[in-house]
Every structure is written in C-alpha cells, then in structure tokens.
C-alpha cells in the first residue's frame, strides 16, 4: 500500500513538474514573440519616420532683447536689454527649415527708462527671402501701453510696421 501511495505521489509530482515546465516554456515563447513584435514595431516606426523627414524641435533659452516701438508709423521708443525667456518651435521638412515660432516673456527697459513687461510672438518664415513678423504686447510701469506688429526682412533689412495701438 505504501508503495502504491509513493508511486502515485511520485507520478503526480512528475506530471505537475511536466505541466509547470510546459507553462514556463509557453510563457517564455509568448515573451519572446511579444519582444520580437515590439522590436519590429519600433524598427518600422523609425524607418517610416525617416522616409518623411518632417519634424519640429522645441526648447527654451534666456536672451536679451531689442525692438523698435512704432505708433502711427513713427518710432516712439526703443527697447533694449532686459532678460526674457524664449520658447521656440522650429519646423523642418526634408531637412530644410520651414518656419519658427518664438514666444517671448520678460522685462525690458526702454530708452526712456520705463520698464516694460513684454509678451511677444515671433513667426519666422524660411523662404528664399527670410523674414520675421512679431506681434508684441508691452505694458510699462509708468502707464504706457503698446500693442503692435512689425515685419523684418533679412533679405532687404527693411522694417515694416503693422497696426499699432499706443496709450
């Protein structure tokens, strides 16, 4: 009787080990298949991303500042120095610059000594004649207030003022 129980117990243990080994092999196989699929998916994604070569890059940096301030076509002030924080996004297509957008915030001192809080958005277009358009919102500590748009051509060096609001 003891031999029968021992043999039965031994057989069950062997069967359990066999089942356990089968489960482990199955799990290893599934893990391997999932890993291969993941690696293939990443490889294909990288390969397709390289075919189009279109991307945008962004970042932050600190900078000084310069800008003329126009009211009704007349330059009324000049902003110099100060410290501003710039967030930029540059867009490329086929390895070439397409456009860049910059968001500027900070404090700048004018040529009159007034300190301005600045919020500005610049949009640079990289065509055969590069140019930048910036829209500014300036609030001075002495009550002066400017909102406006200026365009600068890197090709001609010409500054064109757009609509401005001055108080």
Protein Blocks (a to p, Z undefined) as FASTA:
>chain_A
ZZmmmmmmmmmmmmmmmmmmmmmmmmmmmmmmmmmmmmmmmmmmmmmmmmnopacddddd
dddddddddeehiafbdceejidddddddddeehiafbdcdddddddddfkopacddddd
ddddddfbdcdddddddddfkopacdddddddfklopacddddddZZ
